[in-house]
C-alpha cells in the first residue's frame, strides 16, 4: 500500500473507518453469492479500499501524527494481503475460499482495532489542545511594563528621531504631520535630502539612471573621499543595458566615453565589460554573464541609499528601528530580572547598572565594551580601562585597589609582572 505523506493537522475522522468496515461487511456477505469468478469481489474490495484511502488521506494530509500513519499503513497492508490471496485462488468459483479470506481479513482488522486507536489518539490530541492556552499564558507575559524604567527623555530629540524615521522610510506625510503637531520645525531640514533620495529610487525602479547620475556627479568629490564606486557601478549598469538591447557600435561608443576614465584604477572590471561587446546578440554564451544579473540593480539601489545617508550624516538603519530591535531582543531578560528583583523586594528603578548582561546580536553592537576581569565592572568614563606594562588590561578602580591608591607597586593578577599605577595607560575604544 502506498504510504500517505502527512503534515500538521487533525487526526483522521473515525467515520471513515466506520465506512470502510461497512463496505467490508458488504463484501463478506456478497462472498456467499455464486460469482462467476473472483473479479467482481476483487473489484468491490478494491473500491472499498479506494474509498477508505481517499477519505482518510484527506485527513491525513493535515496531520503529522506518526501513530495514526502506522495504523492506516497496517490496515492497508492487511487489505493488500487479502487481495493477493484472492488473486491466487485456484478455484475462483468457490465462494468458500473467498468467504474465508474475507473473514480472516475482518478478524485481523478487529485485532488491529483502528477505530479504538484513532479515537484514543483523537482524545489525547484534544487534551493537549485544551492545555495549550494555559501554556501560552504562562510562557508569554502580556504585561511588559515590569521591565520599564523611568528615564528622563528629551522629547525634543525623540520627536526628531521619529520624524527622521518617517522621512527615511519615505513616509513624508506622516513626518510632516508629526512635525506640525509637535512643533519641531527644525526637523524639516532633513526632509529635502530624503525626498531627493526617493526621487532617485523611483527612477531606478524603471531603470532610469539619469537622476542618480546627476546626484553622483554633484557629489563626486565626497563620494570619492568615502571610497565609493557608485559612478562606475552606474555606468556598468547602463553599459549592460546597451549590450542587451543595442548594437556593438553603441556599446563600444559608450565604453570609450564613460568607462575608459575608470580603466586605470579598475582595469579588471573594465576588461570584463569590454569583452561583453564581442558577445552582443549571444550573451548566453558570454564568459562574463554574471554581469547581466538583475541583482546588480538591487545592489546598486542599496549602495546609493547607504551613500545618501552617509552624506547627510544619517545611519543606514534609522535610530528608531535599531532601538526597537534592541528592545525586543533584550525584553525577555529584563522581564525575568524585574520578576526576580520583585521577589527579593529590591528596587528595580534605582539600579544604575544591570547585574546581568543583555545579549544582543552583532548587528546591534556598534561600540566595543570592556568589562574588568577582576571587579567584573563595565568600563566607563569614571572607571576607564587601563593598559599595564605586561599588556593586560584592568579597570582604573581595580588598579587603585591593587596599588593601595598608587602608594606601592602591585603584581598583575594574570602574570608575574609587577607594575605601578604610574606605568598604566588609559585605553580608548
Number of C-alpha atoms within 10 A of each C-alpha: 14 8 11 16 12 17 13 11 13 16 24 25 17 16 12 18 18 14 15 20 18 13 18 20 15 14 20 21 12 17 23 14 12 10 15 11 14 19 13 13 18 18 12 17 23 15 14 19 19 13 16 20 19 12 18 20 19 14 17 25 17 16 19 16 18 9 13 20 20 14 17 22 16 16 18 19 14 18 21 16 13 19 19 12 15 20 12 10 14 10 13 17 14 18 19 14 18 25 18 13 19 24 18 14 20 18 12 14 18 13 9 15 13 20 18 12 15 21 16 12 16 18 13 11 14 14 11 11 11 10 10 12 11 10 10 10 10 10 9 10 11 8 8 12 9 15 18 13 11 7 7 6 8 8 10 12 12 12 18 21 17 20 26 26 20 21 24 25 12 16 14 18 10 15 23 19 12 18 19 12 8 14 12 16 11 9 20 17 10 17 19 11 16 22 16 14 20 17 12 22 20 12 14 18 12 8 13 14 17 13 17 22 17 12 16 19 12 11 13 17 11 14 19 12 8 12 9 15 15 20 19 17 16 19 17 21 19 17 24 18 14 19 25 18 12 14 13 18 12 14 24 18 12 17 19 11 9 15 21 14 13 14 12 9 9 14 12 10 15 19 11 14 20 17 13 24 23 15 18 19 15 10 16 11 10 17 12 14 13 10 17 19 9 10 11 16 17 11 11 17 17 14 16 20 17 15 20 22 18 15 14 11 10 16 14 15 12 18 15 16 13 13 11 11 14 18 13 11 15 16 15 16 14 20 18 13 18 20 14 13 13 13 9 9 9 12 10 18 12 9 10 7 9 10 10 9 10 13 12 14 9 7 8 13 11 7 7 7 12 18 16 20 15 13 11 13 17 15 18 13 7 9 16 21 27 24 17 21 15 14 10 15 23 28 26 22 19 20 24 16 11 19 17 13 12 14 11 12 16 19 13 20 13 11 9 10 13 13 18 19 20 9 11 20 15 15 13 9 9
